[in-house]
Amino acid sequence: MHDEFKLLSGAMVTLALATSALVVLPFIQLKGVEPPKGLKPYTSAQLRGREVYIKNGCIYCHSQQPRDKAQAPDDQRGWGRAPVAGDYYYDKPHLLGTMRTGPDLFNIGARQPSQDWHLGHLYQPRAYTPGSIMPSYPFLFEAKDKADAGERVVALPPGYNPGGKVVVATQEALDLVTYLQGLDHTYPVFETIAGTKK
């Protein structure tokens, strides 16, 4: 009975220390974090696109957290600076990702601002990035003989239109692209002592 009490007490102390180190201390450190001045809240279209991003499992292959120069050459890949806590102020839940099968998307809106490129890439990734292993998302589009007024026709490279039809983006595809274009964290986040931004 005495050994069981020691074991239970040791387990409870270990759990308390781990909870303090991994939950309580980070909460205390980050509870006062404000968003950087250049970070804007998501629009309603971006929030809908974020849901499409989650629903289609984009988070499983793409991260949104480039590493610091000291850890990896992510900045040389054009993925931008390492993030700070305030960059994720409006993200609930955070979509940091756990794997990087595809490129990091933290700054995809700055690297690739073209709506045409994003729509075409979602419809057929290999038309834009030869050898890409990204799946295509044709269910986010409609193939039609003729587009109706106000519909967004996707400008695909020659040979990629299905059977001579036009490819039209659905609202889900447009919202997803709006979200991706909004992933632009190129604003300054630190101020030097002299007051100029870095």
C-alpha positions as CSV (number, residue, x, y, z in Angstrom):
1,M,0.0,0.0,0.0
2,H,2.9,2.3,0.8
3,D,4.5,1.8,-2.6
4,E,1.3,2.5,-4.4
5,F,0.9,5.8,-2.6
6,K,4.5,6.8,-3.6
7,L,3.8,5.8,-7.2
8,L,0.5,7.7,-7.3
9,S,2.2,10.8,-5.7
10,G,5.1,10.7,-8.1
11,A,2.7,10.4,-11.1
12,M,0.7,13.4,-9.8
13,V,3.8,15.5,-9.3
14,T,5.1,14.7,-12.7
15,L,1.7,15.5,-14.3
16,A,1.6,18.8,-12.4
17,L,5.1,19.8,-13.5
18,A,4.4,18.9,-17.1
19,T,1.1,20.8,-17.1
20,S,2.9,23.9,-15.6
21,A,5.7,23.8,-18.1
22,L,3.7,23.1,-21.2
23,V,0.4,24.9,-20.5
24,V,0.5,27.3,-17.6
25,L,3.8,29.0,-18.2
26,P,3.3,29.6,-22.0
27,F,-0.2,30.9,-21.2
28,I,1.3,33.4,-18.8
29,Q,4.0,34.4,-21.3
30,L,1.7,34.9,-24.2
31,K,-1.6,36.1,-22.7
32,G,-0.7,39.8,-23.4
33,V,0.4,39.3,-27.0
34,E,-1.2,41.7,-29.4
35,P,-1.4,41.3,-33.2
36,P,1.3,43.1,-35.2
37,K,0.1,46.3,-36.7
38,G,0.2,44.9,-40.2
39,L,-2.0,41.9,-39.4
40,K,-5.6,42.3,-40.4
41,P,-8.5,40.1,-39.1
42,Y,-9.8,37.5,-41.6
43,T,-12.7,38.6,-43.9
44,S,-15.8,36.5,-44.1
45,A,-14.6,35.1,-47.5
46,Q,-11.2,34.2,-46.0
47,L,-12.9,32.5,-43.0
48,R,-15.0,30.4,-45.4
49,G,-11.9,29.6,-47.4
50,R,-10.1,28.6,-44.2
51,E,-12.9,26.1,-43.6
52,V,-12.4,24.7,-47.1
53,Y,-8.6,24.5,-46.4
54,I,-9.3,22.4,-43.2
55,K,-12.1,20.3,-44.8
56,N,-9.9,19.3,-47.7
57,G,-6.9,18.3,-45.5
58,C,-4.5,20.9,-46.7
59,I,-3.1,21.1,-43.2
60,Y,-1.8,17.5,-43.5
61,C,0.8,18.4,-46.2
62,H,1.4,22.1,-45.7
63,S,2.7,23.9,-42.7
64,Q,2.3,27.6,-41.8
65,Q,5.4,28.1,-39.7
66,P,8.7,28.7,-41.5
67,R,11.7,28.0,-39.4
68,D,14.3,30.5,-38.2
69,K,17.5,30.9,-40.2
70,A,19.5,29.2,-37.5
71,Q,17.3,26.0,-37.8
72,A,16.7,25.6,-41.6
73,P,17.1,27.5,-44.9
74,D,13.4,28.3,-45.1
75,D,14.1,32.0,-45.8
76,Q,16.3,31.0,-48.8
77,R,13.4,29.0,-50.2
78,G,11.4,32.2,-50.2
79,W,9.1,31.2,-47.4
80,G,9.7,34.4,-45.4
81,R,10.7,35.2,-41.9
82,A,10.1,32.9,-38.9
83,P,6.8,33.7,-37.3
84,V,6.1,35.4,-34.0
85,A,3.2,34.5,-31.6
86,G,1.3,37.6,-32.7
87,D,1.1,36.3,-36.3
88,Y,-1.4,33.8,-35.2
89,Y,-3.6,36.2,-33.2
90,Y,-6.7,35.6,-35.3
91,D,-6.2,31.9,-36.0
92,K,-8.6,29.7,-34.1
93,P,-7.6,26.8,-34.3
94,H,-4.0,27.4,-35.3
95,L,-3.1,25.7,-38.6
96,L,0.6,25.3,-38.0
97,G,0.7,21.8,-39.6
98,T,2.8,18.8,-38.5
99,M,4.3,17.8,-41.8
100,R,5.8,19.6,-44.8
101,T,5.1,17.4,-47.8
102,G,4.3,20.5,-49.8
103,P,5.8,24.0,-49.4
104,D,5.1,26.1,-46.3
105,L,2.1,28.5,-46.9
106,F,2.7,31.1,-44.2
107,N,3.5,33.7,-47.0
108,I,1.9,32.1,-50.1
109,G,-0.2,35.3,-50.6
110,A,3.0,37.3,-51.0
111,R,4.9,34.7,-53.1
112,Q,2.0,33.9,-55.4
113,P,-0.6,36.7,-55.4
114,S,-2.3,35.6,-58.7
115,Q,-5.9,34.3,-58.4
116,D,-5.5,32.6,-61.8
117,W,-2.5,30.7,-60.7
118,H,-4.1,29.5,-57.5
119,L,-7.3,28.4,-59.2
120,G,-5.4,26.6,-62.0
121,H,-3.1,25.0,-59.5
122,L,-6.0,23.7,-57.4
123,Y,-7.7,22.2,-60.5
124,Q,-4.5,20.6,-61.9
125,P,-1.3,21.1,-59.9
126,R,1.0,19.4,-62.5
127,A,0.0,21.9,-65.1
128,Y,1.9,24.5,-63.0
129,T,4.4,22.5,-61.1
130,P,5.6,19.5,-63.1
131,G,6.1,16.4,-60.9
132,S,3.9,17.8,-58.1
133,I,2.5,15.1,-55.8
134,M,-0.4,17.4,-54.7
135,P,-3.8,16.0,-55.5
136,S,-6.0,17.9,-57.8
137,Y,-9.4,19.2,-56.6
138,P,-11.7,19.0,-59.6
139,F,-14.8,18.8,-57.3
140,L,-14.2,22.5,-56.5
141,F,-14.9,23.3,-60.1
142,E,-17.5,22.7,-62.8
143,A,-16.8,21.8,-66.4
144,K,-19.3,23.6,-68.7
145,D,-19.9,24.2,-72.4
146,K,-20.2,27.9,-71.7
147,A,-19.8,30.0,-68.6
148,D,-22.8,32.0,-67.3
149,A,-22.5,35.7,-66.7
150,G,-20.5,36.5,-63.5
151,E,-18.9,33.1,-63.2
152,R,-15.2,32.8,-62.8
153,V,-13.6,30.9,-65.7
154,V,-10.3,29.3,-64.8
155,A,-7.5,30.2,-67.3
156,L,-5.8,26.8,-67.7
157,P,-2.7,26.1,-69.8
158,P,-3.3,24.6,-73.3
159,G,-4.4,21.0,-73.2
160,Y,-5.8,21.0,-69.7
161,N,-9.4,22.0,-70.4
162,P,-11.6,18.8,-70.2
163,G,-13.0,17.9,-73.6
164,G,-13.0,21.5,-74.9
165,K,-15.2,22.7,-72.1
166,V,-14.5,25.7,-69.8
167,V,-13.7,25.2,-66.2
168,V,-15.6,27.4,-63.8
169,A,-14.6,27.9,-60.1
170,T,-17.2,27.2,-57.4
171,Q,-17.7,29.6,-54.5
172,E,-15.7,27.2,-52.3
173,A,-12.7,27.4,-54.7
174,L,-12.9,31.2,-54.8
175,D,-13.1,31.4,-51.0
176,L,-10.1,29.0,-50.6
177,V,-8.0,31.1,-53.0
178,T,-9.1,34.3,-51.1
179,Y,-7.8,32.6,-47.9
180,L,-4.5,31.6,-49.6
181,Q,-4.0,35.1,-51.0
182,G,-4.5,36.5,-47.5
183,L,-1.6,34.5,-46.1
184,D,0.8,37.4,-46.4
185,H,2.9,38.0,-43.3
186,T,5.5,40.3,-44.9
187,Y,4.7,43.2,-42.5
188,P,7.4,44.2,-40.0
189,V,7.1,42.8,-36.5
190,F,10.0,44.1,-34.6
191,E,11.2,47.6,-33.8
192,T,14.8,48.6,-33.3
193,I,15.9,50.8,-30.4
194,A,16.1,53.7,-32.8
195,G,12.4,53.2,-33.6
196,T,12.8,52.0,-37.1
197,K,11.1,48.8,-38.0
198,K,12.8,45.7,-39.0
